[in-house]
Amino acid sequence: MINLLEQKDFEYLSEKRFFVIGILLCGIVMTFSLLGGNQVWSSSIEPDSKFNFSDTYDLSNNQNDSVYGQISSLDKNNLALVWQDSNFKITGSNLIDRNYDIFFENFDLNGIIKDDRLNLSNNPGFSEHPHMAVSGNNTYIAWIDNSENVKQVYFRHSENTGQDFYNTTILSSNESQASNVDVSAESNFVYVTWQEKNLDRSSVILRISSDFGKTFGDEKVLSNYSSDSYPRIFSQNGTVFVTWNIDVIKSSDPFNYNNAISSEINPGIYFTMSRDEGNTFGAPQLLSNASDFSYGEAQVSAFNNYVYVSWVQKDSPLTFGNLYVAKSADYGNNFERIEIPLKPYNIFDASNLDTFAYGGKLFLALEASVNTTTSLNVGMKKEGGFNKEIFFTVLSQNLTSPKEMFNLSENLGISECPSISLLPNEKIVSVSWEDYTPGNHEILMRQVHY
């Protein structure tokens, strides 16, 4: 059942004296205990002539640890959600007592209860980081799972909009550690990419299905040099775009990259594409400035001839994250890069983002920090500080800085890991994120009518 958090009432919804805040950096769970009250208010946005904002929906709406949600809009009243959720062995919040599984559900935003929540992994292993692609009635979901005592890419697909799913297929090798999977689909093609590590190298891998996810071809190596990489993929009209980051190698990294391809040895954001449905790929392009790149993550989206690679990066571990967008007007051949300054919007330290390109616009959801004067009880001491929020904005085709960034979450809890989906015919943008405000991690969502 969807829980609708009413904006207009600013109601106090829950209070817990003892609670645990879990910081999930889009996948890495860390916990620490706080003593004090936790309150949930709905968020409010000042009226704007161009955008109308819905109330906030609690999609996961349970007592578990619901994290890392990904959404896809089906129509103006329905959307699909996949997420990672804890199953408690015993009462308690210790991570040892949790088993995370991958859940899927189609939601009717009119409040009709379908009771069709599915546990897609349902195994004793740690199942994490799901990603989803929807094409027509076909739904494709991939995630990382260690049920075979090694991290592998698991895959399931549905031909009836998620009512039923085929059995699980393992796409990666059991001789390497897989992580950071992503999936894209169009027509009969399904593309799954991930990072894969073994004792010799760390690689960006791609596998392709040409029969709606029933079978997959052999692994394609897009890069044999990757460090803490998060590959992202987008497909359009037979063209496949892939981007990934190469972070500065940590001194403790056990992998030997001495034989890495010299053109890829610089840290930064890389991009490659295929014009023949993934059969062949061009040489990777470095889109960022390697001299000031420490680590970051990227997203890729395209519409017609325009290709956008957006990313957040830190110049060093001690600096705040900055926001960049690279645009190609010639279908990925050449790019121009700009930085979107955050200071004019009174935000800083960009981290996770998601994008969707359509009709000369780039729709962007961003996790960033705001200064807060609100005091929280930390032990016996009151402290102010920074709070992570989810922001929404639209960039024009010429990449001028947007006039406004709208705070969609606007609450006291840590809001992170946004996912964005678009219904162009209805002019509706849906943005989901993970939020601790209810007292446990939940997947929240708002819609923007433009």
Residue, then its C-alpha position, 0 to 999 in steps of 0.5 A: m500500500i502506498n503511503l501518501l505524505e500530505q504536504k499541506d498539513f505538515e503533520y508530525l508522523s512518527e517519533k522514535r526515541f532510539f533509532v539508527i541512521g544508515i548512510l547508504l552511499c548508493g550501495i555501501v551501508m554504514t550505521f551509527s546510532l543517534l539518541g533523540g527524536n525523529q520527525v517526518w514532515s512533508s516537503s513544500i515548494e513555493p508555487d512556480s509558473k512552469f512546474n507543479f509538484s505532487d505530494t510525496y509518496d512512500l512507495s516501500n512503506n514498511q519497517n525494513d531497510s528499503v534502499y537503492g530504488q529505481i523507478s520506471s514510469l508506465d503511464k500517468n497513474n502507474l510506475a514500476l519500482v525495484w529496490q533492495d530491502s532487508n529481511f530481518k531474521i530476528t527483531g533488531s537492526n544489526l546488519i548481521d541479522r539482515n538478509y537483503d533481497i531484491f523486490f519489485e512492485n507495480f504501483d497505482l498512484n491512485g491508491i489502488i492496492k494490488d498486493d503484487r510485491l515480488n521478491l525476485s532474489n529470495n535467496p540466502g545471499f546478499s542481493e544488492h544494487p538492482h537496476m531496471a529497464v522497461s521496453g514495451n511490456n518487457t521488464y528487465i532487472a539485474w542486480i549483484d548477488n553473492s549467493e554462490n560465494v562470489k559477487q555475480v550479476y543476476f538477471r530476471h525478465s518479464e514479458n507482461t509488465g512485471q506480473d511474472f518473471y522468468n527464472t534467474t540467469i547468472l551473467s557474470s563469471n564465478e572467477s571474478q567479483a562483479s559490481n555496479v551493474d546497469v541495464s538498458a533495453e530497446s526493441n528486442f535488444v537488452y544490454v547489461t554492463w558491470q565492473e568485474k575484478n579478478l587478480d589480474r585486472s579490473s574491467v568494464i564488461l558488456r553482455i547483449s541479448s537480441d531475443f528479449g533477454k532469453t539468451f545472451g552473447d559472450e562478454k565484451v570487454l569495453s575497458n581492461y582498466s577500471s578503478d571503482s568504476y560505475p558503468r552506465i549504459f543507454s541505447q537508442n535506435g541501435t546506438v549504444f552509449v556507455t560511460w564510466n569513471i576511473d578513480v584515482i587508484k588507492s595505495s591499498d588496491p591489490f590489483n595490478y594495473n601496470n599493464a593498463i592501456s596507456s590511453e586509459i590510464n588517466p583518472g576521469i569520466y570515459f565514454t564510448m559508443s557503438r553504432d551497430e547494436g553493440n557489435t563494435f565500439g569506438a575507442p574510449q574518450l576522456l570527457s573530464n579533466a584528468s588533472d583535477f579528477s579524484y573520483g566521481e560517477a556519471q550518467v548518460s542519456a540521449f535524444n535524437n542527435y544530442v547525447y549528454v554525459s553528466w557526472v559529479q566529481k571530487d578533485s580530492p578526497l577532502t573537497f566537495g563534489n562538483l556537477y558537470v555536463a558534457k553535451s554532444a550535438d553530433y551523436g557522440n562524436n564531439f563533446e563540449r563540457i561545462e560545470i554547473p555551479l551550485k553556489p547560486y542555489n545555496i547547495f554544495d557537495a553534489s554526489n549521486l545523480d540521474t538524468f533523462a534527455y528529451g525534446g531539447k531538455l535534460f531533466l536532472a535529479l541530484e543529491a546535494s547538501v544544504n546548510t541547516t540550522t536545525s539542531l539534532n540531538v546527538g548523544m547529549k549534545k545539540e549539533g547543526g550541520f549539513n543535510k543531504e537533499i534531493f534536487f530537481t532541475v531542467l537544463s536547456q539544450n545550450l547548457t546554460s545554468p538553470k534558473e532554479m533547483f527545486n528541493l524535492s525532499e526538504n526534510l530532516g533526514i538523509s535523502e540520497c540515491p535519486s532515480i528519474s523517469l519521464l512520461p513525455n506525452e503526459k509531461i510528467v517527471s517522476v523522481s524517487w529517492e531513498d530517505y531516512t526521515p520516516g525512521n527507517h530507510e524508505i523509497l519516496m517519490r514525487q512527480v513534477h508536471y512541466 
